[in-house]
Amino acid sequence: MIGEPTPSDAPLRLSDLRRGQPADTTLRNLLGVLSSKLELCASLPVYEWEAGTEGHTSCAHAFRDLAEMERRTCNDVIEQLRLHLDRRATAEGDAA
């Protein structure tokens, strides 16, 4: 499950990871996807609320369903990022 960092914490941590591994394209791609998904996850509940207050119930339900799917895929990206970082740490430990 996604933790509850403050809005300013996530970009700082993602940028720290990017700077720490500048040549790792896969890491940059995972972080880029995660960043986009986090932004979308933050926006979809707002879209749901706006559609609901305007009386567009089917759109509100669609936004809610999309938000749930995005949370799941965001968790998948986080898991892949964790695995990637673990593999890098193991490889760096073996090289030392």
N, C-alpha and C positions, 0 to 999 in steps of 0.2 A: 504494500500500500504506500502511496505517496505520503511523505512526511508533511509537516506544516511549517516550512520555513517562512520567514517574513519575505515579502516581495523583493526586497533588495538583496537577500541572501543568495537566492538561486543564481542570478546572473553573475554575482561575484565568484561563486564557486565554479561555475561553468567556465568563466574566463580564466580562472586560476588553472584549471585543468588544461585548457587550450594552450596557455603560455608554457606550461610544464612539459608538454609533448608536442612541439611545433611540427615535427615531421610525420606524425601519425595521422594519416588521412582518415582512417577508420574512426579513430577517436573524435576527430573534428566532425565527421559526418554524424556519428552518434550524438554528439553534443548539440549539433545543429538541429537534428530531428527532435531531440528532447526539448530544446528551447522552444521550438515551434509548437510542439504538443502542449507544453506547459502554458503557453500563451493562449492556445485554443481552449484548453481546459478551463482557464480563467474566464474566457469570454462566453462560452456556451451557456452557463447559467444565467448570465445577463440577457442573452438573446431569448432564452426560454421565458424569463420574466417579462421582457418587453412584448413578446408575442402573446403571452397570456393576458397582459393588461390591455392589449389592443383587441382582445377577443378572438385571436387566431389560435384556437385550442389545438388543432392538429399540428400546426407549426411548433407550438410550445412543446407538445409531446415529442415531436421529431428532434427538437433541440435537446430535450432531456435524454432521449435515447442516444443521440450522438455524443452527449457528454459522458454517458456511461461507457460507451464503446471507446472513446478517447482515453478515459481513465485506465481502462484495461490495456490499451495499446501503449499508453505512456508507461505503465508498469512493466510491460514487455521490453520497452526500450531501456528502462532503468536496469532491468535484469541483464540485458545484453551488455550494457555499459559496465556493470559490475563484473561480469565474466571477462570482458575485454581487459579491464584494469587488473583483475587478478592474474590473467595470463601474462600480461606485460610485467607485472611484479615478479612472477615466477621466472620468466625469461631473463629479466635483469638480475635476479638473484643467482640464477645458474651461470650467467656470464661473469659474475664477480668473483 
